[in-house]
Amino acid sequence: MGKRTVTRADLSEAVYQEVGLSRNESTELVESILSEISSSLVSGENVKISSFGSFLVRHKGGRIGRNPKTGEEVPIEPRRVLVFRPSQVMKERIATSLKGRA
């Protein structure tokens, strides 16, 4: 089974094929959607896409870590991280598709 990554160009092409917009309009639409999602996440908002999942920004506090090579303690600064939580519908679709391949 070959692993493949879906790119912006692939998404634009899918919109072009399914919706019937021109290639330029399809690309602009995909870029606009991705830009809106990014802007919302940067401003600290959560993004929920029904039947797909949620993108959440989590705040992780600072802590003391350890360099695995030297064993030296290193402070890790507080930071914000992006988390994706798939919806139950998405989890079920993935589980069902894996059963068909077994």
Buried (B, 14 or more C-beta within 10 A) or exposed (E): EEEEEEEEEEBBBEBBEEEEBEEEBBBBBBEEEEEEBEEBBEEEEEBEEEEBBBBBBEEEEEEEEEEEEEEEEEEEEEEEEEEEEEBEEBEEBEEEEEEEEE
